[in-house]
Amino acid sequence: QISKMFGTVVVGVGIAGLARIRDLMNPMPSSPSEHLKLIGFVSRRSFGNINEAKQISLEDALRNKDIHAAFISTENKSHEETIRMFLEAGKHVLVEYPMALSAKAAHELWEMAEQKGKVLHVEHIELLTEEYKQLKKEVAGKDLVKGTLHFTGSVLDENKSGFPAFSGIARLTWLIDLFGDITVTSATREKQKDKNYSRMTVHFQTANKKPLTWIEERGPGMRREKKINFCFTSGCLENFPEAPRSSVGLFMQDQNLFAKKLLGQVSKEELAAEKWRILRCLDLAEVIQQYCEEPEKIYS
């Protein structure tokens, strides 16, 4: 039996793109990734070759019949346009989160993928970390009273990465995956231009009307870390549970999941739940951005 192979191209060779090239060239033995074959990569910069991978033009990548799937690892701002081009060319797409910087674009692209019968897969390595898997086990079955997720990190160029609710959508994904659907009750943002500092504070309610807070804080030299404080009827969780190191890299785990989708090995239920979660988070990101950008209400 001839095994089905999917020719792939990596678009964008930043940190994620280079990890993608490495993982496509060294798939895990007997994993779904063995069905992916790297044909080349696309970059605005000129590299020639990276290891055995050869650079090809965007036009070639779109036209080439041997390329069935694109891995999009460009800056956030260009995700939407790049996804659209590859879907229009009849290719499957894997894209790093966030898939777009507006909810409308995300819904349109998803619809387009469904009409064309193509897989649109959004990377969510934040759900694949051992730290997160342990946290999810710890939270399972507990009754939330209130919770806070506080992220700090270095400065991002918002013109490229988008509004913090979109660039930080990994945090939103955690909250929804841990506590089910949530709604935004308020959101504000403080910016200190001279200090290159930004802090977004979002208040949510769970379906059971319990309060959740997300703080996304970025400034020069801020350590990249997440702090949690989740209080349950049984007590509070303020530190991440101890987690083992995973033997399989996060991008490789994600690549295996994409390959499973291409091979039709992911259930309809799982795909539907994932679609709901991704689009729901993008809808919420947009609501948050609207709250933060509203002119101050003036009460006379």
Salt bridges, closest charged atoms under 4 A:
ASP23 OD1 - ARG22 NE 3.04
ASP60 OD1 - ARG63 NH2 3.18
GLU80 OE2 - ARG84 NH2 3.18
GLU96 OE2 - ARG20 NE 3.01
GLU108 OE1 - ARG84 NH2 3.74
GLU108 OE2 - LYS104 NZ 2.86
GLU114 OE2 - LYS275 NZ 2.96
GLU130 OE2 - LYS133 NZ 3.42
GLU138 OE2 - LYS142 NZ 3.87
GLU158 OE2 - ARG189 NH2 2.41
ASP177 OD2 - LYS136 NZ 3.06
ASP181 OD1 - ARG280 NE 2.71
GLU216 OE2 - ARG171 NH2 2.55
GLU217 OE1 - HIS150 NE2 2.70
GLU217 OE2 - ARG199 NH1 3.40
GLU225 OE1 - ARG223 NH2 3.44
GLU225 OE2 - LYS227 NZ 3.94
ASP254 OD2 - ARG20 NH2 2.66
ASP254 OD1 - HIS121 NE2 2.69
GLU274 OE1 - LYS261 NZ 2.41
ASP283 OD1 - HIS107 NE2 2.85
GLU294 OE1 - LYS297 NZ 2.56
